[in-house]
Amino acid sequence: MSETIVIAEMNNNTIHPSTAELVAAACALGSEPTLVVPCTDAGAADSAATWTGLSGLIAAKSTAFENYDAAGWASALDAVMPQGTIVTGASPQSKDLAARIAARRSLPVVQDVVKIDGNQVTSPVYSGKAMQTVALGGASVVSVRFNVFAPVQGGGQNSVSVVDTTGDVATSVQEFMARASERLDVSEANIVISGGRGMGSPDNFSHLEAVADTIGAAVGASRAAVDTWEAIPHSMQVGQTGKTVNPNLYIAVGISGAIQHLAGMRSSRYIVAINKDADAPIFKHADYGIVATWEEALPVLQAQFQSMMG
């Protein structure tokens, strides 16, 4: 197996905890990886200095990393990273970046990997209806879903190499006029509660948010809800044309279970469905089902969760 490089998942110039999962996934490919941290302040890489499983730690410093831009990030990282297999997260941003880098280096790319066995990587295809296993014959780009691999732990000792890559970027995004919600992103959460058009109104999503705040969940939505109500942003959409999630617990409220929605959440460890229609397709894929309106079910769930959480 060629050298392996992990691109850190970043959040406001801070290494996201899911990066430790990516390092573990890279180790499963057969070699300890080099972790590359895209940052505006090289101190951001210090949090990974004690991680085990690393052969190197590079702080790629550039003003281009202040705001995400696929072309700028790919250019800056391409100038810093050694040749080899590249591992990224499977967030929408990271999958976009993975494709850009694969194109720049003329490498094959495998997205949404959920299992690694040596050079064999497995990912869902056909909207999650089947799984494919691909043998990596050389350097490749691989994006890995979160909440699949156990993260590496502390106890290591890694020195940080700082590389300024600002001069390798032709263009970069300087400012966003509007930013997304500060709530937990559905693609990174261990628990997700999503609402569909059965919620009746975007205002009623506040009831989902209340439950989410109690149990530390992210709030998602179906495509029908996003398309129907302008107040529900696309960033919340779970499904084939939205975000793919892989939480330990997925709660679907007022969601019928269209195939495109199932494609984005069917790999969740446990699925709980709440729908007033007993024949809704979502119940065929749920581990637990509640036939009730959201008005009947959510207050009871909220009270039980509050009792459990103390």
Buried (B, 14 or more C-beta within 10 A) or exposed (E): EBBBBBBBBBEEBBBBEBBBBBBBBBBBBBBBBBBBBBBBEBEBBBBBBEBBBBBBBBBBBBBBBBBBBBBBBBBBBBBBBEEBBBBBBBBBBBBBBBBBBBEBBEBEBBBBBBBBEEBEBBBBEEBBEEEEEBEBEEBBBBBBBBBBBEBBEEEBEBEBBBBBBBEBBEEBBEEEEEEEEEBBBBBBBBBBBBBBBBBEEBEBBEBBBBBBEBBEBBBBBBBBBBBBBEEBEEBBBBBBBBBBBBBEBBBBBBBBBBEBBBBBBBBBEEBBBBBBEEEBBBBEBBEEBBBBBBEEBBEEBBEEBEEEEE
